Amino acid sequence: MEYVGMLAPIAFVFALAALAQVNDLKKEVAALKDKQDQAK
């Protein structure tokens, strides 16, 4: 069970990377919504 503690930092890094990707996707969706609203 000690190896689970060693995996925690790796999981934390992956979680940060996932949050960064979600943030980028949110920005992209917002930009696309703005672009769509301007087209109307």
VENSULBEL-V961497 format. One record per residue. N is the residue number from 1. RES is the residue in three letters. OMEGA is omega in whole degrees, 0 to 359 (NA if undefined). Layout:
((N:RES:OMEGA) (N:RES:OMEGA))
This chain:
((1:MET:182) (2:GLU:182) (3:TYR:179) (4:VAL:178) (5:GLY:179) (6:MET:180) (7:LEU:183) (8:ALA:179) (9:PRO:179) (10:ILE:178) (11:ALA:179) (12:PHE:179) (13:VAL:178) (14:PHE:179) (15:ALA:178) (16:LEU:179) (17:ALA:179) (18:ALA:178) (19:LEU:179) (20:ALA:179) (21:GLN:178) (22:VAL:179) (23:ASN:178) (24:ASP:179) (25:LEU:178) (26:LYS:179) (27:LYS:181) (28:GLU:178) (29:VAL:179) (30:ALA:179) (31:ALA:179) (32:LEU:177) (33:LYS:178) (34:ASP:180) (35:LYS:180) (36:GLN:179) (37:ASP:179) (38:GLN:182) (39:ALA:183) (40:LYS:NA))
